[in-house]
């Protein structure tokens, strides 16, 4: 019991508030004092000239909060955690062309080379969304009142499920398995946290207010259709 509590405390100290920010605008937000802004990608929205889907991560110290941001009326932020009252991260994992998760590309190559293991029980829950669905939701949001939405598919998937399905879709062997301790030594806290403690998100508000109808995660769909 003592060892388990020590491990939980270790991760609790690490779980700083973080936000994924997606903005339909030409300009990303700048960092405030006490926070670090890391760009993720910038993708033009084909049916809205001059606008793009810009995603960046904002890291803060525990208990920190971003200052108020004034965005143009045409800009829309759909996932931005402003308060430090949470102890985990809000994440949308984009897949599709131009992202980190195409079957052919960086992550696909790593999976085929057996470099991406299932860590522990692989119970960390990921919320994926296809990049085209994310862009469509951003376009729809331009005609709606400002607000925060989870732009994700409707089936958050634990790491052991989506990674196994992705490996199969990418023509790779089943992912190797490693313990949390092994992964902590080899890959660090980020990898262990995401694989074992990440929480999924609900898209109910986006479905209700934006009529958001994302496609199912294609790797899981392919596996179920076999």
C-alpha positions in Angstrom: 0.0 0.0 0.0 2.8 2.4 0.9 4.6 1.8 -2.4 1.4 2.4 -4.3 0.7 5.6 -2.5 4.3 6.8 -3.2 3.8 6.1 -6.9 0.5 8.0 -7.0 2.1 10.9 -5.2 4.9 10.9 -7.8 2.5 11.3 -10.6 0.2 13.7 -8.8 3.2 16.0 -8.5 3.8 15.8 -12.2 0.2 16.3 -13.4 0.3 20.0 -14.1 -2.6 21.7 -15.9 -2.1 21.7 -19.7 -4.4 22.8 -22.5 -4.7 22.0 -26.2 -5.7 25.2 -27.9 -7.3 25.2 -31.3 -8.1 28.5 -32.9 -9.7 29.4 -36.2 -7.6 32.5 -36.8 -4.5 33.7 -38.6 -2.5 34.4 -35.4 -1.6 32.1 -32.5 -1.8 33.2 -28.9 1.4 34.5 -27.3 2.7 33.1 -24.0 2.0 35.0 -20.7 4.4 35.1 -17.8 4.7 31.8 -16.1 3.5 29.7 -19.0 5.1 27.9 -21.9 3.4 27.8 -25.3 4.4 25.0 -27.7 3.0 25.1 -31.3 1.7 21.7 -32.5 0.6 22.4 -36.0 -1.1 25.0 -38.3 -3.4 23.8 -41.0 -5.3 26.0 -43.5 -9.1 25.6 -43.5 -9.8 25.1 -47.2 -13.4 26.4 -47.2 -12.6 29.5 -45.1 -10.0 31.7 -47.0 -7.5 33.3 -44.7 -8.3 31.1 -41.7 -6.4 28.2 -40.2 -6.6 25.6 -37.5 -3.8 26.4 -35.1 -3.1 24.0 -32.3 -0.7 24.7 -29.4 -0.1 23.4 -25.9 0.0 25.7 -22.9 1.9 24.5 -19.9 1.6 26.2 -16.5 2.7 25.6 -12.9 0.2 23.9 -10.6 -2.5 26.5 -9.6 -1.6 28.8 -12.5 -4.1 30.5 -14.8 -3.8 32.3 -18.1 -4.6 35.9 -18.3 -7.7 36.8 -20.3 -7.2 36.7 -24.1 -9.1 38.9 -26.5 -9.7 37.2 -29.9 -11.2 38.6 -33.0 -14.9 37.9 -33.4 -14.1 35.5 -36.2 -11.7 33.5 -34.0 -13.0 30.5 -32.0 -11.2 28.6 -29.3 -12.7 25.2 -28.8 -10.6 23.6 -26.1 -8.8 25.8 -23.7 -8.4 25.2 -19.9 -8.0 28.5 -18.2 -7.9 27.3 -14.6 -5.4 25.2 -12.6 -8.2 23.3 -10.8 -7.6 20.1 -12.7 -4.8 17.5 -12.2 -4.7 16.0 -15.6 -4.6 17.1 -19.2 -7.2 17.9 -21.8 -6.1 16.2 -25.0 -7.4 15.7 -28.5 -5.2 13.5 -30.6 -5.4 14.5 -34.2 -5.0 11.8 -36.9 -5.1 11.9 -40.7 -2.9 13.6 -43.4 -0.3 16.0 -42.0 -0.6 14.9 -38.4 1.5 12.7 -36.1 -0.8 9.7 -36.6 -0.9 8.6 -40.2 -0.4 5.0 -41.0 2.5 5.9 -43.2 4.7 8.3 -41.4 6.6 8.8 -38.1 4.3 7.0 -35.7 3.6 4.3 -38.3 7.3 3.7 -38.8 7.9 3.6 -35.0 5.1 1.1 -34.5 6.4 -1.1 -37.3 9.8 -1.0 -35.7 8.3 -2.1 -32.3 9.3 1.2 -30.7 5.9 2.0 -29.2 5.0 -0.4 -26.4 1.8 -0.9 -24.4 2.9 0.3 -21.0 1.5 -1.5 -18.0 -2.1 -2.4 -18.6 -2.4 0.4 -21.2 -5.4 1.9 -19.5 -4.7 5.6 -20.4 -7.7 6.7 -22.4 -7.1 8.7 -25.6 -9.6 10.9 -27.4 -8.8 11.0 -31.2 -10.3 13.2 -33.9 -9.7 13.2 -37.6 -8.1 16.5 -38.7 -10.9 17.0 -41.3 -13.5 16.6 -38.6 -11.7 19.1 -36.4 -11.5 21.6 -39.2 -15.2 21.1 -40.0 -16.1 21.7 -36.3 -14.1 24.8 -36.2 -15.9 26.1 -39.3 -19.3 25.3 -37.8 -18.3 27.0 -34.5 -17.8 30.3 -36.3 -21.6 30.6 -36.6 -22.2 29.7 -32.9 -21.7 31.6 -29.6 -18.2 31.4 -28.2 -17.5 28.5 -25.9 -15.3 25.5 -25.1 -15.9 22.2 -26.8 -14.3 18.8 -26.8 -13.7 18.1 -30.5 -13.1 14.4 -30.3 -14.7 11.2 -31.7 -17.4 9.5 -29.6 -15.3 6.5 -28.5 -12.4 7.3 -26.3 -10.0 4.3 -26.5 -7.5 3.0 -24.0 -3.9 2.7 -25.2 -3.9 -1.1 -25.3 -6.9 -1.1 -27.6 -6.1 1.7 -30.1 -2.4 0.9 -30.3 -3.0 -2.8 -31.1 -5.6 -1.7 -33.7 -3.2 0.9 -35.2 -0.4 -1.7 -35.4 -2.6 -4.1 -37.3 -3.8 -1.4 -39.7 -0.2 -0.3 -40.3 0.9 -3.8 -41.1 3.0 -4.1 -37.9 3.4 -6.9 -35.4 1.5 -6.6 -32.1 3.0 -3.9 -29.9 5.4 -5.1 -27.2 4.5 -4.7 -23.6 6.7 -3.2 -20.9 6.1 -2.4 -17.2 5.6 1.1 -15.9 8.9 0.9 -14.2 10.7 -0.1 -17.5 9.0 2.7 -19.4 9.7 5.2 -16.8 13.4 4.5 -17.1 13.4 4.3 -20.9 10.9 7.0 -21.9 10.2 9.2 -18.9 7.1 10.3 -17.0 5.2 11.7 -20.0 5.1 8.3 -21.8 3.9 6.5 -18.6 1.3 9.1 -17.7 -0.2 9.1 -21.2 -0.3 5.3 -21.4 -1.7 4.6 -18.0 -3.5 7.6 -16.5 -4.7 9.8 -19.3 -8.5 10.5 -19.2 -10.8 10.6 -22.2 -13.2 13.4 -23.1 -16.9 13.6 -24.1 -18.0 15.3 -27.3 -21.7 15.6 -26.1 -21.7 19.4 -26.1 -20.2 19.6 -29.6 -22.7 17.1 -30.9 -25.5 19.1 -29.4 -24.5 22.6 -30.3 -22.4 22.2 -33.4 -24.2 19.2 -34.8 -20.7 17.6 -34.7 -20.7 14.1 -36.2 -17.1 12.8 -36.3 -16.2 9.6 -38.1 -15.2 6.6 -35.9 -11.5 6.0 -35.3 -10.7 4.2 -38.5 -8.2 1.7 -37.0 -10.8 0.5 -34.5 -13.5 0.4 -37.3 -11.2 -1.7 -39.5 -10.6 -4.2 -36.7 -14.3 -4.6 -36.0 -15.2 -5.1 -39.6 -12.8 -8.0 -40.0 
